[in-house]
Amino acid sequence: MPDALGPDATAAYLRRIGVERPAAADAESLRTLHLHHQLAVPFENLSIHLGQEIVLEEGALVDKVVGAHRGGFCYELNGAFAALLRSLGYEVTLLAARVFGRDGQLGVPYDHLALRVVPSDGSGPWLADVGFGRHSHYPLRFASRDEQPDPGGVFRIEETADGDLDVVRDGEPQYRLEQRPRELRDFEATCWWQRTSPKSHFRQSLVCSRLTESGRITLSGRVLVLTTGEGGREQRELAADEVLPAYREHFGITLDREPVVAPLG
């Protein structure tokens, strides 16, 4: 896939996530990029509730994350991250996945987008995913079937009978990953479904969440939740006039109106 980022756009993206340009596209630099992307760029679905289009093209995704200082959900975050990684010399393959629901059932096809990444040092491949909300802080070894401890939990990648891969965190399956290479346009139909279907959880609720050095901060509607890795949790409901300042303060997102979930119909 052609590189959508020139040197200036790559430099701007690195500033956005607070990382110096790596000297080499190696595994250690990938770990740094993966962590800092999640610390800087929130997982959010605000565009759905602001009536904004979601364009699955690398240039548009980078413009949103970098130029507009926004976040996004999986297609946007991992799509933009793929563009950054390619511009730095990594080999990146887009992969489709289906997310396990709370009932253990799989979601719709193309439910999730994740990345298979091969550094220039020949290490890996790695499973990189900065677009799943609460997930691994660092890339996972794609070919390993052992437990992989991470600050976000203990992960394991398990093979299925059909040749897919189940990504498991703390014993709970998170999503089922296909291994066939995909392109961004392959996800357009399901992205539209996520934005418009009353059955889509992204359509049913608001979320804006970012990893922090000590845990995670999440604004869901008007409920602000701060968690720490030691099990600490603070939660409070914001007043109407506190919502937009909270988006600016905690996520660097400036909005001209509060996003709200429209009635499902």
FENUR-V521458 format. One record per backbone hydrogen bond with DSSP energy under -1.0 kcal/mol. CO is the residue of the C=O (numbers start at 0). NH is the residue of the N-H. If there is no record, write none. Layout:
BEGIN
{{CO | NH} {CO | NH}}
END
This chain:
BEGIN
{{5 | 9} {6 | 10} {7 | 11} {8 | 12} {9 | 13} {10 | 14} {11 | 15} {12 | 16} {13 | 18} {23 | 25} {24 | 119} {25 | 29} {26 | 30} {27 | 31} {28 | 32} {29 | 33} {30 | 34} {31 | 35} {32 | 36} {33 | 37} {34 | 38} {35 | 39} {36 | 40} {37 | 210} {41 | 71} {42 | 208} {46 | 51} {54 | 56} {56 | 60} {57 | 61} {58 | 62} {59 | 63} {60 | 64} {61 | 65} {62 | 67} {63 | 69} {71 | 43} {72 | 76} {73 | 77} {75 | 79} {76 | 80} {77 | 81} {78 | 82} {79 | 83} {80 | 84} {81 | 85} {82 | 86} {83 | 87} {84 | 89} {85 | 88} {90 | 117} {92 | 115} {93 | 181} {94 | 113} {95 | 177} {96 | 111} {97 | 175} {98 | 106} {100 | 103} {104 | 100} {107 | 110} {111 | 96} {113 | 94} {114 | 127} {115 | 92} {116 | 125} {117 | 90} {118 | 121} {124 | 141} {125 | 116} {126 | 139} {127 | 114} {139 | 126} {147 | 154} {149 | 152} {152 | 149} {153 | 169} {154 | 147} {155 | 167} {157 | 165} {159 | 162} {163 | 159} {164 | 176} {165 | 157} {166 | 173} {166 | 174} {167 | 155} {168 | 171} {171 | 168} {173 | 99} {174 | 166} {175 | 97} {176 | 164} {182 | 185} {183 | 186} {184 | 187} {186 | 190} {187 | 191} {188 | 192} {189 | 193} {190 | 194} {191 | 195} {192 | 196} {196 | 199} {199 | 203} {206 | 44} {207 | 218} {208 | 42} {209 | 216} {213 | 228} {214 | 211} {215 | 226} {216 | 209} {217 | 224} {219 | 222} {221 | 237} {222 | 219} {223 | 235} {224 | 217} {225 | 233} {226 | 215} {227 | 230} {231 | 227} {233 | 225} {235 | 223} {238 | 241} {241 | 245} {242 | 246} {243 | 247} {244 | 248} {245 | 249} {246 | 250} {246 | 252} {247 | 251}}
END
